[in-house]
């Protein structure tokens, strides 16, 4: 069921990928998603290269299934991380915060599949030409760093513009969102927030609990004035940040104010002064469960939903 | 229309710029016209369509100003 080109490309059972969330996407989470039949991702974020090598090796000890690494291209270590991914023969890499074009040749040499996150049609077309294997098309509903367009509007436009497989991301948290993504022409989905609230995810319990308790209007966007908008759950930190933004603080001043806040929330569980990055789908998520159950639940409910849609077709009469 | 004017028109239309008089060969689209990296991609794609050429990222990366773009395009089409 749902055996798309993304499954074949990545050698996975279900076309469900876990988002590359800095500090959150550790080897424990990545391995659990891969064991569950999806594609787990270790996020490199701004971490030093040797830490990521260690994470890759630890993930390998927990699963013999394929998993990937996400590179944040603005990281000062991006180039070294590319080297490690190749040396360690990681089969898949997803990239964010920039254009991975200059690394594509090296990845190809080592047989690493390259899947960038794209927020516009033009960048999607360009990267297809540069030889990437698939695209993660992420709407503004997502948590963390975001683009402008919604998943609903952007995914079909990119699907029409490229031939390579598209993976939808942003605002997807259950079987309905999964099936809707396939309807838009995507051949897979990437989930971030949903996997944060998994048993295997190592973020502080306060972080998970805050997502579970969230309602639909709980997220806000910081950093619109700096050109690097970030979706995050509202708390004291975001209130202060937005006030400073309104006062017209410079990019550097805002960066300094925000520095270390994600780690504070993820590791220390300080959900008042920390940055609790999460997507608009937070309001839909109401329990923590194992990754395998999350993935199988999505597939089962998507099948159910598909049957229910088919029943709307009627008996051919009308 | 000169190649500079054609490039300038593409940039003006893609970035929706009103003050066109100040745009010269020395203007940088990112530093002077406040384009972000995604806007720059839009400009490159529009230039490719206008001149029927391909501008790979590795070439686009070294453009510092509109003059660099015009010279690059002239080399490609001649």
Interface residues (C-beta under 8 A of the other chain):
Chain A: X98 X99 X101 X102 X119 X120 X122 X123 X125 X126 X129 X130 X147 X227
Chain B: X36 X37 X38 X41 X42 X44 X45 X54 X56 X57 X58 X61
